[in-house]
Amino acid sequence: MKRLLSWGGVSLLTTALLDPLIYFMLEKPVPWGRDLLMAVAGAVCLYLLVKLRDTF
């Protein structure tokens, strides 16, 4: 579970930050809702990883 939360948090946050750059380079509209949801999900994964660190 620890690896899943760690991998999920890092990958979701990285994707949420790099996705708008890719869309700007392709000159397409940026799906801000999807990027916001990915950033929130990544933050929640990292929050749970820190909050429940003694459990895992």
C-alpha positions as CSV (number, residue, x, y, z in Angstrom):
1,M,0.0,0.0,0.0
2,K,2.9,2.3,0.8
3,R,4.3,1.9,-2.7
4,L,0.9,2.4,-4.3
5,L,0.3,5.7,-2.5
6,S,3.8,6.9,-3.1
7,W,3.7,6.0,-6.8
8,G,0.2,7.5,-7.2
9,G,1.0,10.7,-5.5
10,V,4.2,11.4,-7.5
11,S,2.9,10.3,-10.8
12,L,-0.4,12.2,-10.5
13,L,1.2,15.4,-9.4
14,T,3.9,15.2,-12.1
15,T,1.3,14.6,-14.8
16,A,-0.9,17.4,-13.5
17,L,2.0,19.8,-13.8
18,L,3.4,18.7,-17.1
19,D,0.0,18.2,-18.9
20,P,-0.7,21.9,-19.4
21,L,2.7,22.4,-20.9
22,I,2.1,19.7,-23.5
23,Y,-1.3,21.1,-24.4
24,F,0.2,24.6,-24.8
25,M,2.9,23.3,-27.1
26,L,0.3,21.4,-29.2
27,E,-1.8,24.6,-29.2
28,K,-4.9,22.8,-27.9
29,P,-7.2,23.9,-25.1
30,V,-6.0,22.8,-21.7
31,P,-8.5,20.5,-19.8
32,W,-8.1,22.3,-16.5
33,G,-10.7,20.2,-14.7
34,R,-8.9,17.0,-15.4
35,D,-5.6,18.6,-14.3
36,L,-7.1,19.9,-11.1
37,L,-8.5,16.5,-10.3
38,M,-5.2,14.8,-10.9
39,A,-3.4,17.4,-8.6
40,V,-6.0,16.9,-5.9
41,A,-5.8,13.1,-6.1
42,G,-2.0,13.2,-6.0
43,A,-2.1,15.5,-3.0
44,V,-4.5,13.2,-1.2
45,C,-2.3,10.2,-1.9
46,L,0.7,11.9,-0.4
47,Y,-1.4,13.2,2.5
48,L,-2.6,9.6,3.3
49,L,1.0,8.4,3.0
50,V,2.1,10.8,5.7
51,K,-1.0,10.6,7.8
52,L,-1.0,6.8,8.0
53,R,2.8,6.2,7.9
54,D,2.8,4.2,11.2
55,T,0.1,1.9,9.9
56,F,2.0,0.6,6.8
